[in-house]
């Protein structure tokens, strides 16, 4: 999008998040609009949308706001590209821990989904008999 700024409504549509949720994430410091219009409207960039998508993907896995903040801080620091080697290794360890936690939570959700589908099938069978 080459630096194009978007208003919050377009960001909400693109991220499938409500305006209220985006504002909440701003209030909690997870995402900050890149700019404001002369009229005071929040303006977001593609980078801001990407950040909101990370948050949106973490939410259904049960990550807390603090965990989201921790991961985003680590990835922000890594993206800056100027971390000394030791710090970079520690940041990568943090990101790996989140990746492992995400994989485990996805596996747990798959198990829960399979059980829910079994239950729904049992009910359907019951109604068909």
Buried (B, 14 or more C-beta within 10 A) or exposed (E): EEEEBBEBEEBBEBBEBEEEBBBBBBEEEBBEBBEEEEEEEBBBBBEBBEBBBBBBEBBEBEBEBEBBBBBBEBBEBBEEEEBEEEEBEBBEEBBEEBEEBBEEBEEEEEEEEEEEEEEEEEEEEEEEE
